[in-house]
Structures are given as C-alpha cells and as structure tokens.
Amino acid sequence: MDQMTRFRDFEPREHRPADGKRSSKRLLNAALVLLALGAGIWLGLRAGQGRLLLPGGFAPPGWLAAAGGNGSPPAVSGPTVYYRDPDGKPFYSAGPKKTENGRDYVAVRASEDVSFGDRPKNAAASPTEADQSGGKKVLYYRNPMGLPDTSPVPKKDSMGMDYLPVYEGEAQDGSTVTVSPGRLQRTGVRSEPAERRVVTRPVRAPGTIKLDERRVAVIALRSESFIEKVENVTTGERVRAGQPLLRLYSPEISAASAQYLSVLNDGGGVAGGRAAVLEGARRRLENLDVPPEALAEIERGRKVPTTITWSAPRDGLVLERNATDGMRAMPGDILFRIADLSTLWVLADVPEHDLGAVRPGQAVTIRVRSLPGQAFPGKIGLIYPQVNPETRTARVRIEIPNPDGLLLPDMYADVEIATGAAKPVVAVPDSALIDTGTRQVVIVDKGEGRFEPRQVTVGASGNGFVEIREGVAPGDQVVVSANFLIDAESNLKAALQSMSAPVAEKAQ
C-alpha cells in the first residue's frame, strides 16, 4: 500500500470522486489541446500561402508569411524602398542611416514592403498589358513621394498612397508634366499668351538743368564808351529782339561816323576811288559793332549822332546787367547777358553699366521736384566721350523744350531714359521667366493639364515684360503663376525617369 492509499483511506467516502467522472474530464482536456494545435497548424499554413488577412484587411509581410508553408522564405526582389530601424522601432529613412549606437538601418526591398491593400490578380502581368487609360499604355508605376522606387504593377507605399502610373507617351516626352484639374485649381496656376510688344527698360539718372550754350548772348563794346542812359530793364526780366537797352557816347565811334559822313557828302573824285573809300569808312563802323539801325540813321540824316542806342540781339531773359547810367565802359566789358530759355539742356550722369543701352535720339522723360506730377519730354542730343573716374558715370546731354518757361537753369531733375527695341518683339511677363543663373526657362501650357518647360534665350526687359528671342512663339500660353511648382515637378520627373529607365526596359 502506497502513501496515497493511506491518505485516501482516511478521506471520507462521500468526498471521493467517482472513477467515471475523472476519466471524462481527462478526455475533455485532451480534446481541447488537440483542437488548439490543429488551429495553430492551419493558421500557419494559410500565412505561408499568403492568403491570410488580419482584421482590417492587413496582410502579413513576407517575413511573417515565411514562418509557414514550405519553411523556406521567398526570394527578396525589387529596389530598396526605404530603410527601417534594426530594433523594430518606428523610425524610417529614405537613405542609408545609422542608429545612435552605430548600427545600420535595415534596407526594405519592394517585395518586403507592407501592403495595405489587396494585391492585384494580374500582378505578374506585363506593365504594358496591365492597364490602359485613354489608349495609353502604362509602362510602370513610380513612388508618389518621389523616392527612387518603381513598380511594374500597381501598389501602395508604406503610408497607403497609390503609386503613380507612367504612361507610354509621358515616357517618350519626359519633360511634359501632367497636372489634374483639381490640383491646378488648388495651386493657382494661371497662364497668359506670349505677345508682340515694345519692351522698354527705363534707365534712371540724376541731372541738372542748364542753359543751351547756343542761345546765350552778351552785350559788350569794342571801344571805350560812356553810358548815358540805361533803359528800365533789370535782371530776370524778359526782353524781345530789337528792344532798346541803353544809349552811349563813344569818341571813336563818333570819329568813324564823321569820316563816313564826309565820304557820303563828297560827290567828287573818281567814281571807283570814291566807292573804295566809302566802303572802308562803312567797314570801320561795322568793326566797332555799330548797330545797322545807327548806320541807316547816319545815311538818312547825313549827320553824326551824339549817342547811339544799343538794342537786345534776341528774345530771352536778362541773366546779368552790369550797365548803369554815366558809367565808363571799356572794350570787352559785359554790360548785359541775355539767354533764350525756350530750349534748355539737362546734363545727366548715367552709370557706366547702363551706357550700352543709351543712344542719341532716344526719348527721355524729365521730372523736377518743384513741379510734382508733371513730366517734360526730351531726347538725347549727345553722349560726352568721357567717364568720370571717381563716380564711374558718363555725362549725357538732353535737349528739352521749355515753351512755358516753367523750367529754370540749375534745377535738379530726375531723368528716365527709355531704352530697348523700338519695334515690337515677342515678350512674356516677368513672372513667367524662371532664371536659375545658368539657364532661363518658361513653362508652356499645352492644354488639358499638360505643361512643358522650355529653355529660352532672353533679351531686353522692362515695364514688367521680358523679350524672348528663342524658345517661344507668339500665341504660346505661358504659365505666369505657380510656375515654380510645375518646374520642380518636371525636374523630379526627369530625375525619376533617368533612374527608372533600366527598370522600365526590364519590365518590357
């Protein structure tokens, strides 16, 4: 008798289990264990065959599916999609990377990537036979996030975004970008036609108003004289041509007048000799700058005038008056200075780097600070052949009419020179041009959401437009708003196409 028997002998008989109940309980436990083992084996087989879907439609990745089936993991294929943390942490990278402790991130290939949707039944089909949209064959599918990853069949990335199809026509014209209408509306893409127009680039420079040197006259004597009377003419007043300015007495002029009058009154002598003497006497008066009116008065009155009246030689403004009553004037003394202000000069200092665009005859707009809101037209008359070595500017002379006399000498002026082509050229708005420094590009709208970047040759620019010499024809629609987004998409597409070309060739 064993020890258990001894203990059971002391147990009351009414508490001992019956033999039949004890055996049925053991059978039930054994059945449950067998059922659990069978379910585990079935799940493993389904996972190995790739037909097991977890709740939510999630399919286990290849490494989990390899745990069942024939026991050998499927071959890893496809390009590297991304890199994941080696410890299974939710950290990912688009390129090779190391953890903080120096371990390399694990590369995840296309066949290992997790799929969040049902795999298409025609996954093994050729990309040219997989899908046709609008008569265009799909060559392959590219990553929607711009990663260097393509697929011959439709798929989703790790975030559940569909791969974008690349059609046969797009592959042949790699520079064309197709944008959906909804995206066009969200990004604010706007196009305008290229047109022929006159493109002018204003060159602005400071200037000063000066007198026209050809329209200044002075009153000066050629002989010693005495001023008898100065007319009521002061500095700043306007005078007319022939208006009397002063009366003077000159002993030398009086002596020459008496000699001329004696020849006139002498009627004898040889006719030829008398004519020569008369001409000499008259020439002497002319050399003393006697006015023609005084000569006519001597010939008409046949007497020597006591005083001679000096008149204004031209219309203009009296800039200087040095004559006073009773003064003695020596030869060469300037008694009056008169200037015609109907036409003035503007001397502008144009920077050296703008001289190549400035030409004589170009139209100029003049504005002065004392007359805000008014503009005066003019044109370039001369470019002085010298550059100031200190300011690196060249002086430009501009002729400007001043019929109303509003402009005065020595005023400061703001000069705007209209440079550029005088005839219409093909031009686009400034916002349509993308200048990278080494090349200039415009985005041409080809319609139906298709855009093509074109490299162009530019010319002059101004007034919000730029001349296009090559690359764009009149009437071509060019993008003037959000063109940088399309250009970035085009560059990304070209880069992806160059990296994906071997994949596409292999798929075909």
C-alpha positions as CSV (number, residue, x, y, z in Angstrom):
1,M,0.0,0.0,0.0
2,D,1.5,3.4,-1.0
3,Q,1.2,6.6,0.8
4,M,-1.6,7.9,-1.3
5,T,-3.6,4.9,-0.4
6,R,-3.1,5.5,3.2
7,F,-4.2,9.1,2.9
8,R,-7.2,8.2,0.8
9,D,-8.2,5.6,3.4
10,F,-8.7,8.4,5.9
11,E,-10.7,10.5,3.4
12,P,-14.5,10.3,3.9
13,R,-16.0,8.1,1.3
14,E,-18.6,10.7,0.3
15,H,-15.9,13.1,-0.9
16,R,-14.0,10.7,-3.2
17,P,-14.7,11.3,-7.0
18,A,-16.1,8.6,-9.0
19,D,-13.8,6.8,-11.5
20,G,-16.2,7.6,-14.4
21,K,-16.2,11.4,-13.8
22,R,-12.4,11.5,-13.5
23,S,-11.8,9.8,-16.9
24,S,-14.3,12.1,-18.8
25,K,-12.6,15.2,-17.5
26,R,-9.2,14.0,-18.8
27,L,-10.7,13.3,-22.2
28,L,-12.2,16.8,-22.4
29,N,-8.8,18.4,-21.6
30,A,-7.1,16.3,-24.2
31,A,-9.6,17.3,-26.9
32,L,-9.1,21.0,-26.2
33,V,-5.3,20.6,-26.6
34,L,-5.7,18.8,-29.9
35,L,-8.1,21.5,-31.2
36,A,-5.7,24.3,-30.3
37,L,-2.8,22.5,-32.0
38,G,-4.9,22.0,-35.2
39,A,-5.9,25.6,-35.3
40,G,-2.3,26.7,-35.0
41,I,-1.2,24.4,-37.8
42,W,-4.0,25.7,-40.1
43,L,-3.1,29.3,-39.4
44,G,0.5,28.7,-40.2
45,L,-0.3,27.0,-43.5
46,R,-2.6,29.9,-44.5
47,A,0.0,32.5,-43.6
48,G,2.6,30.6,-45.6
49,Q,0.4,30.6,-48.6
50,G,-0.1,34.3,-48.4
51,R,-3.9,34.0,-48.1
52,L,-4.3,35.1,-44.5
53,L,-5.8,38.6,-43.9
54,L,-5.7,40.1,-40.5
55,P,-8.5,42.3,-39.2
56,G,-8.8,45.5,-41.2
57,G,-7.6,43.8,-44.4
58,F,-3.9,43.8,-43.3
59,A,-1.7,41.2,-44.9
60,P,1.4,40.0,-43.0
61,P,4.7,40.9,-44.6
62,G,6.9,38.4,-46.4
63,W,9.0,37.5,-43.3
64,L,5.8,36.6,-41.3
65,A,4.5,34.5,-44.2
66,A,7.8,32.7,-44.5
67,A,7.2,31.3,-41.0
68,G,4.6,28.8,-42.5
69,G,4.4,26.9,-45.8
70,N,7.4,25.1,-47.1
71,G,9.7,26.6,-44.5
72,S,11.9,28.5,-47.0
73,P,11.5,32.3,-47.2
74,P,10.6,33.7,-50.6
75,A,13.4,35.5,-52.6
76,V,13.7,39.2,-51.9
77,S,13.3,41.3,-55.1
78,G,12.8,44.8,-56.2
79,P,14.6,48.0,-55.4
80,T,15.1,49.4,-51.9
81,V,12.0,51.3,-50.9
82,Y,13.3,52.7,-47.6
83,Y,15.4,51.8,-44.5
84,R,13.9,50.9,-41.1
85,D,15.3,50.8,-37.6
86,P,17.2,47.5,-36.9
87,D,15.5,47.1,-33.5
88,G,12.0,47.4,-34.9
89,K,11.3,50.9,-33.6
90,P,9.0,53.1,-35.7
91,F,11.9,55.0,-37.3
92,Y,12.4,55.1,-41.1
93,S,14.7,56.8,-43.5
94,A,14.7,57.3,-47.3
95,G,18.5,56.6,-47.5
96,P,21.1,54.7,-45.6
97,K,21.4,55.7,-41.9
98,K,22.9,54.6,-38.6
99,T,21.3,54.4,-35.2
100,E,22.8,56.3,-32.2
101,N,24.8,53.2,-31.2
102,G,26.2,52.9,-34.7
103,R,24.1,50.1,-36.1
104,D,23.0,50.3,-39.8
105,Y,19.3,50.7,-40.7
106,V,17.9,47.6,-42.4
107,A,17.1,48.0,-46.1
108,V,13.5,47.2,-47.0
109,R,13.1,45.9,-50.6
110,A,9.9,46.2,-52.7
111,S,8.9,42.6,-52.1
112,E,9.3,43.1,-48.3
113,D,7.3,46.2,-48.1
114,V,4.0,46.0,-46.2
115,S,0.9,46.2,-48.4
116,F,-2.3,47.8,-47.1
117,G,-4.5,46.6,-49.9
118,D,-5.3,43.5,-51.8
119,R,-2.7,42.5,-54.3
120,P,-4.0,42.7,-57.9
121,K,-4.6,39.4,-59.5
122,N,-2.6,40.4,-62.6
123,A,0.5,41.3,-60.5
124,A,2.7,39.2,-62.8
125,A,1.3,40.8,-66.0
126,S,3.5,43.0,-68.2
127,P,3.2,46.7,-67.4
128,T,2.1,47.4,-71.0
129,E,-0.7,44.9,-70.6
130,A,-1.7,45.8,-67.0
131,D,-3.6,48.9,-67.6
132,Q,-4.7,51.2,-70.5
133,S,-6.2,54.5,-69.8
134,G,-7.4,56.6,-72.8
135,G,-5.5,54.4,-75.2
136,K,-2.2,55.0,-73.4
137,K,-0.2,52.0,-72.1
138,V,1.2,52.1,-68.6
139,L,4.9,51.4,-68.6
140,Y,5.5,51.3,-64.8
141,Y,4.4,53.0,-61.6
142,R,6.6,55.4,-59.6
143,N,6.7,56.3,-55.9
144,P,4.2,59.1,-55.0
145,M,6.7,60.6,-52.6
146,G,9.5,61.0,-55.1
147,L,11.6,58.1,-53.8
148,P,13.7,56.3,-56.3
149,D,11.4,53.3,-56.4
150,T,9.3,52.0,-59.3
151,S,7.0,49.0,-59.7
152,P,5.8,47.2,-62.8
153,V,2.4,46.7,-61.2
154,P,0.0,48.9,-59.2
155,K,0.9,49.1,-55.5
156,K,0.8,51.3,-52.4
157,D,3.6,52.7,-50.4
158,S,4.1,52.2,-46.6
159,M,1.7,55.1,-45.9
160,G,-1.1,53.7,-48.1
161,M,-0.6,56.1,-51.0
162,D,-1.1,54.7,-54.6
163,Y,1.9,54.6,-56.9
164,L,1.5,56.9,-59.8
165,P,1.3,55.4,-63.3
166,V,3.8,56.5,-66.0
167,Y,2.2,56.2,-69.5
168,E,3.9,55.5,-72.7
169,G,3.5,59.0,-74.1
170,E,4.9,60.5,-70.9
171,A,8.0,58.3,-71.0
172,Q,8.8,59.4,-74.5
173,D,8.3,63.1,-73.7
174,G,10.0,63.2,-70.3
175,S,9.7,67.0,-70.0
176,T,5.9,67.2,-70.1
177,V,4.2,67.3,-66.7
178,T,0.5,66.4,-66.3
179,V,-1.5,68.0,-63.5
180,S,-5.0,67.2,-62.6
181,P,-7.7,69.9,-62.9
182,G,-8.3,69.8,-59.1
183,R,-4.7,70.3,-58.4
184,L,-4.4,73.1,-60.9
185,Q,-7.2,75.0,-59.1
186,R,-5.6,74.4,-55.7
187,T,-2.2,75.6,-56.7
188,G,-3.4,78.7,-58.5
189,V,-1.8,78.0,-61.9
190,R,-2.5,80.8,-64.4
191,S,-1.4,81.2,-68.0
192,E,-1.1,84.1,-70.4
193,P,-0.2,84.2,-74.1
194,A,3.1,85.4,-75.4
195,E,2.6,88.6,-77.5
196,R,4.5,91.0,-79.6
197,R,5.0,94.3,-77.8
198,V,7.5,97.1,-77.4
199,V,9.8,96.3,-74.5
200,T,11.5,99.3,-72.9
201,R,13.8,99.3,-69.9
202,P,14.0,102.7,-68.3
203,V,17.4,104.0,-67.2
204,R,17.1,106.4,-64.4
205,A,19.8,109.0,-63.5
206,P,20.0,112.4,-61.7
207,G,20.5,115.5,-63.8
208,T,20.8,119.3,-63.7
209,I,19.1,121.8,-66.0
210,K,21.5,124.1,-67.8
211,L,21.3,126.8,-70.4
212,D,21.6,126.0,-74.1
213,E,25.0,127.5,-74.9
214,R,23.9,128.3,-78.4
215,R,21.1,130.5,-77.1
216,V,23.1,132.9,-74.9
217,A,24.1,136.4,-76.0
218,V,26.1,139.2,-74.3
219,I,26.2,143.0,-74.8
220,A,29.8,144.2,-74.9
221,L,31.5,147.2,-76.5
222,R,34.6,147.3,-78.8
223,S,35.6,150.8,-78.0
224,E,35.8,153.0,-75.0
225,S,32.4,154.5,-74.3
226,F,30.3,156.3,-71.7
227,I,26.9,155.1,-70.8
228,E,24.4,157.9,-71.0
229,K,21.2,156.2,-70.2
230,V,20.1,152.6,-69.3
231,E,16.6,151.6,-70.1
232,N,14.2,150.3,-67.5
233,V,15.5,146.7,-67.9
234,T,16.6,144.6,-64.8
235,T,17.9,141.2,-64.2
236,G,15.3,138.5,-64.5
237,E,13.1,140.4,-67.0
238,R,12.3,139.1,-70.4
239,V,13.2,141.2,-73.4
240,R,12.4,141.0,-77.1
241,A,14.8,141.2,-80.0
242,G,15.4,144.8,-81.0
243,Q,14.2,146.2,-77.7
244,P,16.4,149.2,-76.6
245,L,18.7,148.5,-73.7
246,L,21.0,151.6,-73.4
247,R,22.3,154.8,-75.0
248,L,26.1,155.5,-75.1
249,Y,28.6,158.0,-76.4
250,S,31.9,156.7,-77.9
251,P,34.5,159.2,-79.2
252,E,35.9,156.5,-81.6
253,I,32.5,155.7,-83.0
254,S,31.8,159.5,-83.5
255,A,35.1,159.9,-85.4
256,A,34.4,157.0,-87.6
257,S,30.9,158.3,-88.2
258,A,32.2,161.7,-89.3
259,Q,34.6,160.1,-91.7
260,Y,31.9,158.0,-93.2
261,L,29.6,161.1,-93.5
262,S,32.3,163.1,-95.2
263,V,32.7,160.5,-97.9
264,L,29.0,160.4,-98.4
265,N,28.8,164.1,-98.7
266,D,31.8,164.3,-101.1
267,G,30.4,163.8,-104.5
268,G,33.6,164.5,-106.5
269,G,36.6,162.3,-107.3
270,V,37.0,159.2,-109.4
271,A,33.9,157.0,-109.0
272,G,36.0,153.9,-108.5
273,G,38.2,155.5,-105.8
274,R,35.2,157.1,-104.0
275,A,33.5,153.8,-103.8
276,A,36.5,152.1,-102.1
277,V,36.8,155.0,-99.6
278,L,33.1,154.8,-98.8
279,E,33.3,151.1,-98.3
280,G,36.3,151.5,-96.0
281,A,34.6,154.1,-93.9
282,R,31.5,151.9,-93.6
283,R,33.5,148.8,-92.7
284,R,35.2,150.8,-89.9
285,L,31.8,151.5,-88.3
286,E,30.8,147.8,-88.6
287,N,34.0,146.7,-87.0
288,L,33.2,148.9,-84.0
289,D,29.9,146.9,-83.8
290,V,27.7,149.9,-84.6
291,P,24.1,148.6,-85.0
292,P,22.7,148.6,-88.5
293,E,19.9,150.9,-87.3
294,A,22.5,153.6,-86.4
295,L,24.2,153.3,-89.8
296,A,20.9,153.7,-91.6
297,E,20.2,156.8,-89.5
298,I,23.6,158.3,-90.5
299,E,22.9,157.7,-94.2
300,R,19.4,159.1,-93.9
301,G,20.0,162.1,-91.7
302,R,23.5,163.0,-93.1
303,K,24.8,163.9,-89.6
304,V,26.9,162.4,-86.9
305,P,24.7,161.2,-84.0
306,T,25.7,162.3,-80.5
307,T,24.7,159.0,-78.9
308,I,24.0,155.5,-80.2
309,T,21.2,153.2,-79.0
310,W,22.2,149.6,-78.3
311,S,19.3,147.0,-78.6
312,A,18.7,143.4,-77.5
313,P,20.1,141.0,-80.1
314,R,17.5,138.2,-79.3
315,D,14.5,137.3,-77.3
316,G,15.3,136.0,-73.8
317,L,15.8,136.5,-70.2
318,V,18.2,139.1,-68.7
319,L,20.6,137.0,-66.7
320,E,23.0,139.7,-65.9
321,R,23.0,143.6,-66.0
322,N,26.3,145.4,-65.3
323,A,25.4,148.8,-67.0
324,T,24.5,151.9,-65.0
325,D,23.8,155.5,-66.0
326,G,27.0,157.5,-66.5
327,M,29.5,154.7,-66.2
328,R,32.6,154.4,-68.3
329,A,32.7,151.1,-70.2
330,M,35.9,149.8,-71.5
331,P,36.3,147.5,-74.6
332,G,35.2,143.9,-73.7
333,D,33.2,144.8,-70.6
334,I,29.9,142.8,-70.5
335,L,27.0,145.1,-70.0
336,F,24.1,142.6,-70.4
337,R,23.8,138.8,-70.6
338,I,20.6,137.5,-72.2
339,A,19.6,133.8,-72.6
340,D,16.8,132.2,-74.6
341,L,15.0,129.7,-72.3
342,S,12.7,128.3,-74.9
343,T,15.1,125.3,-75.2
344,L,17.2,124.0,-72.3
345,W,19.7,121.3,-71.6
346,V,19.7,118.6,-69.0
347,L,23.0,117.2,-68.1
348,A,22.5,113.7,-66.6
349,D,25.1,111.4,-65.1
350,V,24.4,107.8,-66.4
351,P,26.1,104.9,-64.7
352,E,28.8,103.1,-66.7
353,H,27.0,99.8,-66.8
354,D,23.9,101.4,-68.5
355,L,25.8,103.2,-71.2
356,G,25.5,100.3,-73.6
357,A,21.7,100.8,-73.7
358,V,21.8,104.6,-74.2
359,R,21.8,106.1,-77.8
360,P,21.5,109.6,-79.2
361,G,17.9,110.4,-80.2
362,Q,16.3,108.2,-77.5
363,A,13.2,109.6,-75.8
364,V,13.7,111.0,-72.3
365,T,11.2,111.9,-69.6
366,I,12.2,114.8,-67.2
367,R,10.7,115.4,-63.8
368,V,11.6,118.2,-61.4
369,R,11.0,118.2,-57.7
370,S,9.4,121.7,-57.8
371,L,6.7,120.6,-60.2
372,P,5.4,117.2,-58.8
373,G,3.1,115.3,-61.2
374,Q,4.4,117.0,-64.3
375,A,6.7,115.3,-66.9
376,F,8.6,117.0,-69.7
377,P,9.6,115.2,-72.8
378,G,13.0,115.4,-74.4
379,K,15.6,113.5,-76.4
380,I,19.3,112.7,-76.1
381,G,21.4,115.0,-78.1
382,L,24.9,114.0,-77.1
383,I,26.9,111.5,-75.0
384,Y,30.1,113.1,-73.8
385,P,33.1,110.9,-74.7
386,Q,34.5,110.6,-71.2
387,V,33.7,108.7,-68.0
388,N,34.2,110.3,-64.6
389,P,36.9,108.1,-62.9
390,E,35.5,108.9,-59.4
391,T,31.8,108.3,-60.0
392,R,32.1,105.9,-62.9
393,T,29.4,107.8,-64.8
394,A,29.2,109.5,-68.2
395,R,27.5,112.8,-68.9
396,V,24.6,112.8,-71.3
397,R,23.2,115.9,-72.8
398,I,19.4,116.0,-73.2
399,E,17.6,118.7,-75.1
400,I,14.2,119.6,-73.7
401,P,11.7,122.3,-74.9
402,N,10.6,124.9,-72.4
403,P,7.9,126.9,-74.2
404,D,6.1,128.0,-71.0
405,G,9.2,128.9,-69.1
406,L,8.5,126.6,-66.2
407,L,11.9,125.1,-66.1
408,L,14.8,127.2,-64.8
409,P,18.5,126.8,-65.0
410,D,20.3,124.9,-62.3
411,M,17.1,123.0,-61.3
412,Y,17.6,119.4,-60.2
413,A,15.9,116.8,-62.4
414,D,15.1,113.1,-62.4
415,V,15.9,111.7,-65.8
416,E,14.3,108.5,-67.2
417,I,15.7,107.2,-70.5
418,A,13.5,104.8,-72.4
419,T,15.9,102.1,-73.7
420,G,15.1,99.0,-75.6
421,A,13.9,97.9,-79.1
422,A,11.8,100.5,-80.9
423,K,9.8,97.7,-82.8
424,P,7.6,95.1,-81.2
425,V,9.2,91.8,-80.1
426,V,7.9,88.5,-78.6
427,A,7.6,89.2,-74.9
428,V,6.2,87.4,-71.8
429,P,5.6,88.8,-68.3
430,D,8.5,88.8,-65.9
431,S,6.8,86.3,-63.6
432,A,6.8,83.7,-66.4
433,L,10.6,83.5,-66.6
434,I,12.5,81.2,-64.2
435,D,16.1,82.3,-64.1
436,T,18.5,79.8,-62.5
437,G,21.6,81.8,-63.2
438,T,22.8,79.4,-65.9
439,R,19.7,79.0,-67.9
440,Q,16.3,80.6,-68.4
441,V,13.1,78.6,-68.5
442,V,9.4,79.2,-69.1
443,I,6.6,76.8,-68.6
444,V,4.4,76.4,-71.7
445,D,0.8,75.4,-71.1
446,K,-0.1,72.7,-73.8
447,G,-3.7,72.3,-72.6
448,E,-5.6,69.5,-70.8
449,G,-3.4,69.9,-67.8
450,R,-0.1,69.3,-69.6
451,F,2.9,71.6,-69.2
452,E,6.3,71.7,-70.8
453,P,9.3,73.5,-69.5
454,R,11.3,75.2,-72.3
455,Q,14.7,76.8,-72.2
456,V,14.6,80.2,-73.8
457,T,17.0,83.0,-74.9
458,V,16.1,86.3,-73.4
459,G,16.8,89.9,-74.5
460,A,15.8,93.2,-73.1
461,S,13.4,93.6,-70.2
462,G,11.3,96.4,-68.8
463,N,7.9,97.6,-67.9
464,G,7.1,94.1,-66.4
465,F,7.9,92.2,-69.6
466,V,11.0,90.4,-70.9
467,E,11.9,89.8,-74.6
468,I,12.1,86.1,-75.7
469,R,14.4,85.7,-78.7
470,E,14.2,81.9,-79.0
471,G,12.1,79.2,-77.5
472,V,8.6,80.7,-77.5
473,A,6.4,81.9,-80.4
474,P,3.6,84.5,-80.4
475,G,0.4,82.9,-79.1
476,D,2.0,80.3,-76.9
477,Q,0.4,80.1,-73.5
478,V,3.0,80.5,-70.7
479,V,2.5,80.0,-67.0
480,V,2.8,83.2,-65.0
481,S,1.7,81.9,-61.6
482,A,2.8,78.8,-59.6
483,N,5.3,78.0,-62.4
484,F,8.0,77.1,-59.8
485,L,5.8,74.2,-58.6
486,I,5.5,72.8,-62.1
487,D,9.2,73.3,-62.8
488,A,10.0,71.4,-59.6
489,E,7.7,68.6,-60.6
490,S,9.3,68.5,-64.1
491,N,12.8,68.2,-62.6
492,L,11.7,65.5,-60.2
493,K,10.0,63.6,-63.0
494,A,13.1,63.8,-65.2
495,A,15.3,62.6,-62.4
496,L,13.0,59.7,-61.6
497,Q,12.8,58.8,-65.3
498,S,16.5,58.7,-65.7
499,M,16.8,56.4,-62.6
500,S,13.8,54.3,-63.6
501,A,14.7,53.8,-67.2
502,P,16.5,50.5,-66.7
503,V,13.6,49.2,-64.6
504,A,11.1,50.1,-67.4
505,E,13.2,48.4,-70.1
506,K,13.5,45.3,-68.0
507,A,9.7,45.2,-67.4
508,Q,9.1,45.4,-71.2
